């Protein structure tokens, strides 16, 4: 397939006022300006003429719960939090995500081609996130990376869920202590297994600890639910104690501590700023947070946290962040290449470059503006949505 004549924003440093993109076998095969790339379709190869349109990499939602918390289905469609045990690292989001959830269709119509989906924040350790393409029925066919992160949570949510049951955690101290103990025991287990394997000894694997392997090997980060400044610092403190990577999800008070966060060196996934201030710990929520963090040198992505705010509002949330001070190009990167880097898949997604997945979103204007419409959404080189 050739995509011809649009304004191509690669999110990799290049922009073509009138560009050409060639997609072959689900990958980007050629990219350049009209005149540089020869449009010579082979038999059966389509040509998509989109003069004046914005041609971008498919948008990426870096933190949401679509399909695991379904809309309008109550308890029957809510599989987001296993609130009977505060430590559940062995849970896998892929076992609970319903790809028939209407939110997947909403995502595609908004130009969102990939989403990071996982458990909620009721537990100290909630389980494993997965990064998925947004179109298809069988989840196994949609997986880009699984596991993609290990969910941990600080602040109000674990306290509210477990203090009411008369057990820990009922304080922030207990949340941190329980996470430390789990990480300590997991490291001991993995070290013991490593020693046994090197010595050629038998070793009995523990299902509840094996899931920590990718975290301690540096393959995936802790995905920390943090709103308040002190919770953000606790997440960083614990990650550094154990030598682990962490993403600071929500990071609501990040704009108040931006210089300190820049020194820490961890990325932030900011939002959902389109939602209400429904809890005490989000009282300082503001659209300016993403821009303040970005200007401080922190890699920053933007999230809807669907269904807290709707998945299709992702580009609009980026637009509101730009309105509040984030540079325009950085706003676009916050929903494309930055989440791809943060989620560990930038070798495949997030920008239009030769060899990457042919995930493309085509808009009739700037997607961060409210009246802009999605013209086409292309995933793995196939047109999944056509406005016509």
ZAVEX-640663 format. One record per residue (C-alpha): residue in one letter; x, y, z; residue number from 1. Coordinates in Angstrom, 1 decimal. Example, Ala and Ser with C-alpha at 12.3 -4.5 7.8 and 13.67 -1.06 7.14 Angstrom:
2
NODE   code       px       py       pz   pos
NODE      A     12.3     -4.5      7.8     1
NODE      S     13.7     -1.1      7.1     2
REM end
This chain:
388
NODE   code       px       py       pz   pos
NODE      X      0.0      0.0      0.0     1
NODE      X      1.1      3.5     -0.8     2
NODE      X     -0.1      6.5      1.2     3
NODE      X      0.5      9.6     -0.9     4
NODE      X      0.3     13.4     -0.6     5
NODE      X     -0.3     13.9      3.1     6
NODE      X      1.7     15.9      5.7     7
NODE      X      3.8     13.1      7.1     8
NODE      X      4.9     13.6     10.7     9
NODE      X      7.3     10.7     11.5    10
NODE      X      7.9     11.6     15.2    11
NODE      X     11.5     10.6     14.5    12
NODE      X     12.8     14.1     13.5    13
NODE      X     11.7     14.1      9.9    14
NODE      X      8.6     15.8      8.4    15
NODE      X      7.4     15.8      4.8    16
NODE      X      5.0     18.4      3.7    17
NODE      X      3.9     16.1      0.9    18
NODE      X      5.0     12.7      1.7    19
NODE      X      4.9      9.1      0.6    20
NODE      X      4.7      6.1      2.8    21
NODE      X      4.9      2.5      1.4    22
NODE      X      3.6     -0.4      3.6    23
NODE      X      4.6     -4.0      2.7    24
NODE      X      3.8     -7.1      4.6    25
NODE      X      2.7     -5.2      7.7    26
NODE      X      5.9     -3.1      7.9    27
NODE      X      7.0      0.3      6.7    28
NODE      X      9.1     -0.3      3.6    29
NODE      X      9.7      3.3      2.3    30
NODE      X      9.2      6.8      3.4    31
NODE      X     10.0     10.2      2.0    32
NODE      X      8.7     13.2      0.1    33
NODE      X      6.7     13.1     -3.2    34
NODE      X      9.4     12.9     -5.8    35
NODE      X     11.9     11.1     -3.6    36
NODE      X      9.8      7.9     -3.3    37
NODE      X      8.6      6.5     -6.6    38
NODE      X      5.0      5.5     -6.5    39
NODE      X      5.0      2.3     -8.6    40
NODE      X      2.3      0.0     -7.3    41
NODE      X      2.5     -3.6     -8.1    42
NODE      X     -0.6     -5.7     -9.0    43
NODE      X     -3.0     -5.6     -6.2    44
NODE      X     -1.2     -2.9     -4.3    45
NODE      X     -3.5      0.0     -3.2    46
NODE      X     -2.7      3.7     -3.4    47
NODE      X     -4.3      5.9     -0.8    48
NODE      X     -4.3      9.5     -1.8    49
NODE      X     -4.6     11.8      1.2    50
NODE      X     -3.7     15.4      0.1    51
NODE      X     -3.7     17.8      3.1    52
NODE      X     -4.2     15.1      5.7    53
NODE      X     -1.9     14.5      8.7    54
NODE      X     -0.2     11.1      8.4    55
NODE      X      1.2     10.0     11.8    56
NODE      X      2.3      6.8     13.6    57
NODE      X     -0.7      5.2     15.3    58
NODE      X     -1.4      6.7     18.7    59
NODE      X     -0.4      4.8     21.8    60
NODE      X     -2.3      4.7     25.2    61
NODE      X      0.4      4.1     27.9    62
NODE      X     -1.9      3.1     30.8    63
NODE      X     -5.6      2.0     30.7    64
NODE      X     -8.0     -0.7     31.7    65
NODE      X    -10.2     -1.1     28.6    66
NODE      X    -11.5     -4.6     28.2    67
NODE      X    -10.7     -5.5     31.7    68
NODE      X    -13.1     -2.9     33.1    69
NODE      X    -15.9     -2.9     30.5    70
NODE      X    -18.3     -0.1     30.2    71
NODE      X    -21.9     -0.4     31.5    72
NODE      X    -21.5     -4.0     32.6    73
NODE      X    -21.1     -3.6     36.4    74
NODE      X    -19.5     -6.5     38.3    75
NODE      X    -20.0     -8.9     35.3    76
NODE      X    -17.6     -6.9     33.2    77
NODE      X    -15.2     -5.7     35.9    78
NODE      X    -12.1     -7.9     36.2    79
NODE      X     -9.7     -5.2     37.1    80
NODE      X     -8.9     -5.7     40.8    81
NODE      X     -8.7     -8.9     42.8    82
NODE      X     -9.4     -7.3     46.2    83
NODE      X     -9.0    -10.3     48.4    84
NODE      X     -5.2    -10.4     48.6    85
NODE      X     -3.1     -7.2     48.4    86
NODE      X     -0.1     -9.1     46.8    87
NODE      X     -1.0    -10.7     43.5    88
NODE      X      2.0    -10.4     41.1    89
NODE      X      1.1    -13.6     39.3    90
NODE      X     -2.1    -12.3     37.8    91
NODE      X     -2.0    -11.7     34.0    92
NODE      X     -4.1     -9.0     32.4    93
NODE      X     -4.3    -11.1     29.2    94
NODE      X     -6.5    -13.6     31.0    95
NODE      X     -9.2    -11.0     31.7    96
NODE      X     -9.2     -8.5     28.8    97
NODE      X    -12.3     -8.8     26.6    98
NODE      X    -11.4     -7.6     23.1    99
NODE      X    -15.2     -7.3     22.4   100
NODE      X    -15.4     -4.3     24.7   101
NODE      X    -16.7     -1.3     22.8   102
NODE      X    -13.7      0.7     23.9   103
NODE      X    -11.5     -1.1     21.4   104
NODE      X    -13.6      0.2     18.6   105
NODE      X    -13.6      3.7     20.1   106
NODE      X     -9.8      3.5     20.2   107
NODE      X     -9.5      2.5     16.6   108
NODE      X    -11.8      5.3     15.5   109
NODE      X     -9.6      7.8     17.4   110
NODE      X     -6.4      6.6     15.6   111
NODE      X     -5.2      4.6     18.7   112
NODE      X     -3.4      1.5     17.4   113
NODE      X     -1.8      0.2     20.6   114
NODE      X     -2.7      0.3     24.3   115
NODE      X     -1.0     -0.8     27.6   116
NODE      X     -3.7     -2.6     29.6   117
NODE      X     -3.6     -4.1     33.0   118
NODE      X     -4.9     -4.5     36.6   119
NODE      X     -6.1     -1.6     38.7   120
NODE      X     -4.6      0.0     41.8   121
NODE      X     -6.5     -1.7     44.6   122
NODE      X     -3.7     -4.0     45.5   123
NODE      X     -0.1     -3.2     46.6   124
NODE      X      1.0     -5.5     43.7   125
NODE      X     -1.8     -6.0     41.1   126
NODE      X     -0.3     -8.1     38.4   127
NODE      X      1.1     -8.0     34.9   128
NODE      X      0.2     -5.4     32.2   129
NODE      X      0.2     -6.3     28.5   130
NODE      X      0.7     -4.1     25.5   131
NODE      X     -1.8     -4.9     22.7   132
NODE      X     -2.8     -3.8     19.3   133
NODE      X     -6.4     -2.5     19.4   134
NODE      X     -8.1     -4.5     16.7   135
NODE      X     -8.9     -8.2     16.6   136
NODE      X    -10.9    -10.8     18.5   137
NODE      X     -8.3    -13.2     19.9   138
NODE      X     -6.1    -11.5     22.4   139
NODE      X     -3.2    -13.8     21.7   140
NODE      X     -3.0    -12.3     18.2   141
NODE      X     -2.9     -8.7     19.5   142
NODE      X      0.0     -9.0     22.0   143
NODE      X      3.0     -6.8     21.3   144
NODE      X      4.5     -7.5     24.7   145
NODE      X      3.4     -9.5     27.6   146
NODE      X      4.2     -9.2     30.4   147
NODE      X      5.0     -5.5     29.7   148
NODE      X      5.1     -4.2     33.3   149
NODE      X      4.3     -5.2     36.9   150
NODE      X      1.6     -3.0     38.5   151
NODE      X      2.2     -1.7     42.0   152
NODE      X      0.2      0.9     43.8   153
NODE      X      0.7      3.5     46.5   154
NODE      X     -1.5      6.0     48.3   155
NODE      X     -5.2      5.9     48.9   156
NODE      X     -6.4      3.0     46.9   157
NODE      X     -4.8      0.0     48.7   158
NODE      X     -5.6      1.7     52.0   159
NODE      X     -9.3      2.1     51.2   160
NODE      X     -9.7     -1.4     50.0   161
NODE      X     -7.9     -3.3     52.8   162
NODE      X     -8.5     -1.1     55.9   163
NODE      X    -12.2     -1.8     55.4   164
NODE      X    -11.4     -5.5     55.5   165
NODE      X     -9.6     -5.1     58.8   166
NODE      X     -6.2     -6.1     57.4   167
NODE      X     -3.1     -4.5     56.0   168
NODE      X     -2.4     -2.2     54.4   169
NODE      X     -4.3      0.5     56.3   170
NODE      X     -1.4      3.0     56.1   171
NODE      X      1.2      4.1     53.6   172
NODE      X      3.9      2.6     55.8   173
NODE      X      2.3     -0.8     55.4   174
NODE      X      1.9     -0.5     51.7   175
NODE      X      5.6      0.3     51.3   176
NODE      X      6.6     -2.4     53.8   177
NODE      X      4.5     -5.1     52.1   178
NODE      X      6.0     -4.2     48.7   179
NODE      X      9.5     -4.3     50.1   180
NODE      X      8.9     -7.7     51.7   181
NODE      X      7.6     -9.1     48.4   182
NODE      X     10.5     -7.7     46.4   183
NODE      X     13.0     -9.0     49.0   184
NODE      X     11.5    -12.5     49.0   185
NODE      X     11.3    -12.5     45.2   186
NODE      X     15.0    -11.5     44.9   187
NODE      X     16.0    -14.2     47.3   188
NODE      X     14.0    -16.8     45.3   189
NODE      X     15.5    -15.7     42.0   190
NODE      X     19.1    -15.7     43.4   191
NODE      X     18.6    -19.1     44.9   192
NODE      X     17.2    -20.4     41.6   193
NODE      X     20.2    -18.9     39.7   194
NODE      X     22.7    -20.5     42.1   195
NODE      X     20.9    -23.9     41.7   196
NODE      X     21.0    -23.7     37.9   197
NODE      X     24.7    -22.8     37.8   198
NODE      X     25.5    -25.7     40.2   199
NODE      X     23.3    -28.1     38.2   200
NODE      X     21.1    -28.7     41.3   201
NODE      X     17.4    -29.5     41.2   202
NODE      X     15.2    -26.5     42.0   203
NODE      X     11.4    -26.4     42.8   204
NODE      X      9.9    -23.4     41.1   205
NODE      X      7.3    -21.2     42.8   206
NODE      X      4.5    -19.9     40.6   207
NODE      X      4.0    -16.9     42.8   208
NODE      X      7.6    -15.8     42.5   209
NODE      X      8.5    -16.7     38.9   210
NODE      X      6.6    -13.7     37.6   211
NODE      X      9.2    -11.4     39.2   212
NODE      X     11.9    -12.7     36.9   213
NODE      X     11.4    -10.1     34.0   214
NODE      X     11.3     -7.3     36.6   215
NODE      X     14.6     -8.2     38.2   216
NODE      X     16.2     -8.9     34.9   217
NODE      X     15.4     -5.4     33.7   218
NODE      X     13.1     -6.6     31.0   219
NODE      X     10.0     -4.8     32.3   220
NODE      X      9.5     -2.0     34.8   221
NODE      X      7.4     -1.6     37.9   222
NODE      X      4.3      0.4     36.9   223
NODE      X      3.7      2.5     39.9   224
NODE      X      0.3      4.1     40.6   225
NODE      X      1.3      7.3     42.3   226
NODE      X     -0.5     10.6     42.7   227
NODE      X      0.8     12.5     45.7   228
NODE      X      4.4     13.8     45.9   229
NODE      X      5.3     11.6     48.9   230
NODE      X      4.0      8.5     47.2   231
NODE      X      6.0      9.4     44.0   232
NODE      X      9.2      9.6     46.2   233
NODE      X      8.4      6.3     47.9   234
NODE      X      8.0      4.5     44.6   235
NODE      X     11.4      6.0     43.5   236
NODE      X     13.0      5.1     46.8   237
NODE      X     11.9      1.4     46.6   238
NODE      X     12.8      1.1     43.0   239
NODE      X     16.3      2.3     43.7   240
NODE      X     16.7      0.1     46.8   241
NODE      X     16.2     -2.9     44.6   242
NODE      X     17.8     -1.6     41.4   243
NODE      X     14.6     -1.8     39.4   244
NODE      X     13.1      0.4     36.6   245
NODE      X      9.8      2.2     37.4   246
NODE      X      7.3      4.3     35.5   247
NODE      X      5.5      7.0     37.5   248
NODE      X      1.9      6.5     36.4   249
NODE      X     -0.5      9.4     37.0   250
NODE      X      2.2     11.5     38.7   251
NODE      X     -0.5     14.0     39.6   252
NODE      X      1.7     16.2     41.8   253
NODE      X      4.7     15.8     39.6   254
NODE      X      4.7     19.5     38.6   255
NODE      X      5.4     20.4     42.2   256
NODE      X      8.6     18.3     42.4   257
NODE      X      9.7     18.4     38.7   258
NODE      X     13.4     19.1     39.5   259
NODE      X     13.7     16.2     41.9   260
NODE      X     12.0     13.9     39.4   261
NODE      X     14.4     14.9     36.7   262
NODE      X     17.3     13.9     38.9   263
NODE      X     15.7     10.5     39.6   264
NODE      X     15.6      9.8     35.9   265
NODE      X     12.4      7.8     35.6   266
NODE      X      9.6      8.5     33.0   267
NODE      X      6.1      9.7     33.8   268
NODE      X      2.7      8.8     32.4   269
NODE      X      0.5     11.7     33.3   270
NODE      X     -3.3     11.7     33.6   271
NODE      X     -6.2     11.3     33.6   272
NODE      X     -6.5     15.1     33.8   273
NODE      X     -9.8     15.1     32.0   274
NODE      X    -11.5     13.3     35.0   275
NODE      X    -12.8     14.9     38.2   276
NODE      X    -10.8     15.5     41.4   277
NODE      X    -12.6     12.5     43.0   278
NODE      X    -10.0     11.8     45.7   279
NODE      X     -8.0     13.9     48.2   280
NODE      X     -4.7     12.8     46.6   281
NODE      X     -5.7     14.3     43.2   282
NODE      X     -6.6     17.8     44.5   283
NODE      X     -3.6     19.3     42.7   284
NODE      X     -4.4     17.7     39.3   285
NODE      X     -3.8     20.0     36.4   286
NODE      X     -3.2     19.8     32.6   287
NODE      X      0.0     21.8     33.1   288
NODE      X      1.7     18.8     34.8   289
NODE      X      2.7     17.0     31.6   290
NODE      X      4.3     20.2     30.2   291
NODE      X      6.1     21.1     33.4   292
NODE      X      7.6     17.6     33.5   293
NODE      X      8.5     17.6     29.9   294
NODE      X     10.3     20.9     30.1   295
NODE      X     12.2     19.6     33.1   296
NODE      X     13.7     16.9     30.9   297
NODE      X     11.5     14.0     32.0   298
NODE      X     10.2     11.7     29.3   299
NODE      X      6.4     12.2     29.6   300
NODE      X      3.5     10.3     28.1   301
NODE      X     -0.2     11.2     28.5   302
NODE      X     -2.9      8.7     29.5   303
NODE      X     -6.7      8.7     29.7   304
NODE      X     -6.7      5.8     32.3   305
NODE      X     -9.8      4.5     30.5   306
NODE      X    -12.5      4.2     31.7   307
NODE      X    -11.7      7.0     34.2   308
NODE      X    -11.7      9.2     31.1   309
NODE      X    -12.7      7.7     27.8   310
NODE      X    -10.0      6.2     25.6   311
NODE      X    -11.0      8.2     22.5   312
NODE      X    -10.2     11.4     24.4   313
NODE      X     -6.4     10.6     24.4   314
NODE      X     -5.5     13.1     21.6   315
NODE      X     -7.7     15.8     23.2   316
NODE      X     -6.0     15.3     26.5   317
NODE      X     -2.7     15.9     24.7   318
NODE      X     -4.2     19.0     23.2   319
NODE      X     -5.2     20.3     26.6   320
NODE      X     -1.7     19.7     27.9   321
NODE      X     -0.4     21.7     24.9   322
NODE      X     -2.9     24.5     25.7   323
NODE      X     -1.5     24.5     29.3   324
NODE      X      2.1     24.9     28.2   325
NODE      X      3.4     21.7     26.6   326
NODE      X      5.1     22.4     23.2   327
NODE      X      3.0     21.3     20.2   328
NODE      X      5.5     18.6     18.9   329
NODE      X      6.0     17.3     22.5   330
NODE      X      2.3     16.9     22.9   331
NODE      X      2.2     14.7     19.7   332
NODE      X      5.2     12.8     20.9   333
NODE      X      3.5     12.2     24.3   334
NODE      X      0.9     10.0     22.5   335
NODE      X      3.3      8.4     20.0   336
NODE      X      7.0      7.8     20.4   337
NODE      X      7.3      8.6     24.1   338
NODE      X      4.8      5.9     25.2   339
NODE      X      6.5      3.5     22.8   340
NODE      X      9.9      4.2     24.5   341
NODE      X      8.4      4.1     28.0   342
NODE      X      6.6      0.8     27.3   343
NODE      X      9.7     -0.8     25.8   344
NODE      X      8.6     -1.2     22.2   345
NODE      X     10.1      1.7     20.3   346
NODE      X     11.9     -0.7     18.0   347
NODE      X      8.5     -1.5     16.6   348
NODE      X      6.1      1.3     17.3   349
NODE      X      5.7      5.1     18.0   350
NODE      X      7.3      6.6     14.8   351
NODE      X      7.2      6.2     11.1   352
NODE      X     10.5      4.6     10.2   353
NODE      X     11.5      1.9      7.7   354
NODE      X     11.2     -1.6      9.3   355
NODE      X      8.7     -0.6     12.0   356
NODE      X      5.2     -1.9     12.2   357
NODE      X      2.9     -0.4      9.6   358
NODE      X      0.6      1.2     12.3   359
NODE      X     -0.6      4.6     10.8   360
NODE      X     -3.2      7.1     11.8   361
NODE      X     -4.4      9.6      9.2   362
NODE      X     -6.3     12.7     10.3   363
NODE      X     -7.9     15.6      8.5   364
NODE      X     -5.9     18.0     10.7   365
NODE      X     -4.1     18.2     14.0   366
NODE      X     -5.5     15.2     16.1   367
NODE      X     -5.2     17.3     19.3   368
NODE      X     -7.9     19.7     18.1   369
NODE      X    -11.5     18.9     19.0   370
NODE      X    -13.0     19.1     15.5   371
NODE      X    -10.4     16.9     13.8   372
NODE      X    -11.6     13.6     12.4   373
NODE      X     -9.8     10.4     11.9   374
NODE      X     -9.8      9.5      8.2   375
NODE      X     -8.1      6.1      8.4   376
NODE      X     -6.6      3.9     11.0   377
NODE      X     -4.1      1.3      9.7   378
NODE      X     -2.8     -1.6     11.8   379
NODE      X     -0.1     -4.0     10.6   380
NODE      X     -0.6     -2.5      7.1   381
NODE      X     -4.4     -3.2      7.0   382
NODE      X     -7.0     -0.4      6.9   383
NODE      X     -9.0     -1.1     10.1   384
NODE      X    -11.1      2.1     10.0   385
NODE      X    -12.1      4.2      7.0   386
NODE      X    -14.3      7.2      7.8   387
NODE      X    -15.9      6.9      4.4   388
REM end
